[in-house]
Amino acid sequence: MTARTYLGVLLRDFPLYAVSLFGGGDSWLAVRNRAERLDPAPNGSGYRCDWQWTSDLHAPKVFPGLGLRLMKRAFEDRPIVFQDAPIPNTDDIRISFIIGHRGPERLPHLLATLKSIAAQRDVAAECIVVEQSAAPEIERAIPDWVRYIHTPLPYPDMPYCRSWAFNVGARAARGRMLVLHDNDMLVPRDYASEIMKHFKEGYEVINLKRFIFYLTESHSGRIFYSGKPELDQSPQAIVQNLEAGGSLAVCRMAYFEIGGFDESFIGWGGEDNEFWERAQTRKVWPYGYLPIIHLLHTPQVEKIRPERATSALFLERSKLQVGTRIKELAVADFGNPLRPAGMDKQPVKR
């Protein structure tokens, strides 16, 4: 960091942060980078980021205390709570959290994520974990209240296919709303109830994420060890405009009508952007107002490669009309627990 960088943040960013962090109500939602533009929601709750792709907040990287203050303020308003199991609810399941998973390395992340989902209130929710691996590895560690599905790999070295995991879970889900959720994301206790509020208003695709707070390795480790959502250390990064990534709610009927996730995306990245393009054909609530915590993990091997096959596939698929893609995918055999759609490998015996 240069003196010019520090001075630029002090002169050009601090005034916005001062108003947003020390103002009343939910003023913290308006924090942004100096050159960015936010569109407020029609009802005044939340913002849509008026730019393409994600961005990190710059000022907290220069002055980490700003990130800590923003994180504390956000979760004072929207607390994360850990519970071992949901409070029994006799209502029909309204919302289904679907989480794809592979390997024991991220089991601590998954278990913490499940605790934050178990604490959801005012709505009957279920959670489905789809483990995608050669043989079951985490089944015995999954809490009893979570539905577990194992999908064996069609071939031994098949990379992780997030799309396939979500589609398999969607086929098994009982809720009218699906939450397509990553295994390293802690959500506030009112996440599910806020999703259902917008669903009742007629929205079919609901993205409530305003800020994703990426924790450091040591901070994530303390949460695993303590079993508590302790948010007392500056985040490593604060990300905005994470559209279909991380966590997204979709009406079950709309999900199937647009063809689910594209299972040709085998490997890391691109599948969420492609899905988001097709999701725009439905009634979308894009105004984020909830914070989420991201627990640190080792990056996927595919992510750190300069050239990824899935990136090229996204560019190729995006050249096709959205309607063409929907027609193609909606009639595909997606969500088959034996293999991704279109794969010409023989199914694994079960």
N, C-alpha and C positions, 0 to 999 in steps of 0.2 A: 504494500500500500504506500502510495506517495503522499506528500503533504497536500498536493492538489486534490487527491481523492478525498482525503479527510475534510478539506475545506469545502469541496463541492457538496458533500453530504450535509455538512453543518449549515451551509447557506441555502441549499436548494431542497433538501429532503426533510430536515428537522422541523420546519414549520408545519408541513403536512402531518408528520408523525405526532407532533405536539397536540394538534387539534384532534386527530383520530384516537390517540391513546389516552388522552386525558379529558376528552369530551364525555358527554353523558350518553346513555343508551348503548346502541350498537355502533357507535361511531368508528370503532376499530375495524369494521368491515371495509371502510373506504381507503385503507392503506394500500398504496400501489407505488410503482416506480414512477419517476417524474415525467417520463415521456409516454406513459400509458393512459388509456381512457377506459373508464368504467361506465356501463349503462345500468342505471338503477332499475329494479323490478317495478312493474306497474303498480303494485301495492306497497312499494317502499321497503320490502324485505329482501335484501340481498342485491347482488350485482352480477352482471354478465361482463366478462372480460372482452373488450372490443379489440382483440388482436388474435392472430393465429398462433397455435402451439403454446406450450407452457413457458413460464418465465419465473426466475428466482427473484425475490426481493433483494435489491442491492444494498440498501443502507444497513440492514442487520449484519451483513458480512463485514462491513467496515466497523460498525459499533455493535458487537454481539448483544449488548444489553438491551438494545431496541427489540431484538428478536425474542429475548426472554420476556420482556414486558408485554409484547404483543401476544405471545403464547399464554401467559398467565391471564391476561385480560380476556382472551377468547374463551378459555376453559373455565373462567369464573362464571361467564354467561352460559356456557354450554358444557357442563362437566362430563368427564368420562368417569364411569363407575365400573368396578370389577365385581362380578358375582360368579360363583361356581356353577350355578344353574338358574334358569329363569324361574320366576314366581309362577306356580301353577295357574293356568288360565283355561277356563272351560269353553271359551269362544272358539269358533272355527279359525283355522290358520289363515291369516290375512296376507302375510308377507313371508317370503322365503329367502334367506341369505344363502348364497351358493359360493363356495370357496374351493378352488382347485389347489392341489398340493402335490409336491414330490419330495421325498427324501426326509431323513431325520434332522438334517442341518437346520431347517426352519421350523422344527416342531415347537421350540419355545415361542417363536413369533406367532404361530398358529394358536397355541393355547392362550396366550395373552389376548389375541384378537377375539377368540371365542368368549372370554370372560367379559369383554366389553359388549358383545352382542347379547350375552345372557342377561345383562342389566337393562335391556330395552324395556320401556314401560308404556302402558296404555294401549298396547296392541298385541294380539296373539301372533307370535313369530316362531318360525322354525329355522334350523340351520342344517345345511347339507355340506359335507366335506367329501370331495371327489379326489381320491388319491390315485395318481397316474404313475404306475411303476411296474417293474417286472413281477414283483411279489409284494403283498401287503407289508408295510414297514411300521406304520403308526397306528394301526387299528386299535390296539390295546390301550393306547394313550388317549384316545378320543373320549371325552365325557359321554355318559350314557344318554344325555338329552339331545346329542347331536346325531343325525343320521349319517352313516358312513357308507360310501360306495367305492369299490376298487375297480379300476379299469386297467387290465393287464396290457402291456405294450405289444403292439402287433409285430414289432421287430426289436431286438435287444437294445440297440443304440439310438432308438428314436428320441429326438429332442422333445422337451416339454411342449405340449400343445394346449395353451390356455383356452383357446376356442372350444376344443373338444371337451375339456373339463366342464366348462360352463353349460354347453349344450346337453351333456349327460345329466347334469344337475337339474337343468330346466325341465327335462322330460320327467324327472322324479318329483318335482316340486308340487306342493299342494296349495301354495299361496297364489292369490290373484296378482300380486306384485312380486317381482324377482329382484333381488339385490345381488348384482354380479360383483363379488367382493374379493380383494386380494388377501392373502394370509398374513400380511404384515401391517394391517391398518386398524388402529384403535378408533372407535367411533363414539361420539357423545351418546348419553343414555336416551335422548329424545330423537335420535336419528330415524328410527323406524316410524315413530308417530308423525314426524314432520313429512316423511315420504307419503304416508297414507293420507295426510291432510291434502296434499296436492293431487293425489290420485282421485280423491273424492270430488275435487274441482274439475276433473276431466282430463288431467294430464296423463300421458302414457309413458313418457320418458322423462325422468326427473334426476337432475344433477344438482345436488345441494352443496357440493364442496366449494368452499371459498379459499381456505388456506390449508395446505398440507405441510405439517411441521416435521421435517426429517431430523430425527434424533441422532446423536453421536453413538458410537459403539459402546462407550462406557455407560451412557445414560440408558440405552436400550438394555444393557446387561443388568443394571440395577433394577429395572422393572421386572425382568425375568426372575431375579433372585428374590426380590421383596414381595412380588405378587401384587404390587400396588401401582397405580398410574401416577408416579411421582414426577411432576413436571417442574423441576427446579433448576434446570441447567439450560443454557442457551442452545437453541437448535442449530444443527449443522447447516440447514438451508430451509427456506420457506417458499413453497412452490404455489403458483397460481395457475388457473386455466387448465387444470387436468380434467379434460372433458369426459371421455369414456373410460379413462384409465383409473385404476385404484378401486373405485366403487361407483356403481351406477345402478339406478333403479329403473326397471322397465316393466310395463304391464305384460303379464304372461301371454295374453292373446296377441298383442302387438309384436312381441318377441318372435313368436312362431310365424306370424304373417310376413315379417320382413326377412325371414330365413335364419334367425339366430346368428351366432358368430360364424365366420367363414373358417371352416376347418382345414383349408389349404394352407393356413398360416401355421406351420410347424416350426418351432423355434421362437426366439424372442422378438417381440415388437411388431407394430403395424396393424395387428388385428383389431385393436381398440379404435384406431383412427378410421379404419374401413367401416367398422360397425357404426360409428358415430355418423358417418355420411349417410348411411341408410336410415338411421334412427331419425334424421331430420325430416323424413317424410311423415312422421307422426306428430302429435301435439306434445311439444317439448317445453319443460320448465328448465331454463338454463341459468337461473339466477342463484348463485351460491351464497350461503350465509352460515354454513356450519364449518367448524374446524375439524381436522382429522390428524391423527398422529401416525407417522410412518416409522416403523422400527428398523434399525439398520441391519443389513445383511450383505454378504459378499455378492457383488454384481454377477448376473448370469454371464457365462462365457461368451454367448452370442452378442451380448450388449456391448462388450468392450472391443469387439472386432470392428475395424474401420468399414468393412463392407459386409452387410448382412443380407442374406437371401430374402428375408421377410420384408426388408425395406424396398428391395426391387419389386417384390410381389405387390406391395401396396401401391407403388407407382403404376404398375401394370393394371391392377384391378381398378384403380381410380380413373383410368382412361375410359372404362365402360360406363354407360349411363347407369345411374342409381337404380332406375326401374328394371333395367336388364339384369343387374346383379340380384335384385330381389326375386325376380321370377326364377332365376337359375337356382338360388340357394333355398327358396321356400319349398321346392319339390325334391331337394336332395335328402338323402338318408342321414341327416345330421342328428347327433345325440345318440348314435348307436354305441353301446358300451363296449363293443368288440373292436371297433376301429374307427378312425376319423372318416368322414364322408369322402368318397372318391378314391380311397386308398386301395390299391389292387393287391395288397398282401392278404394272405389267408388268415382268417380269424384265429386267435389263440384259443386252445381248448380250455374250458373252465371246469 
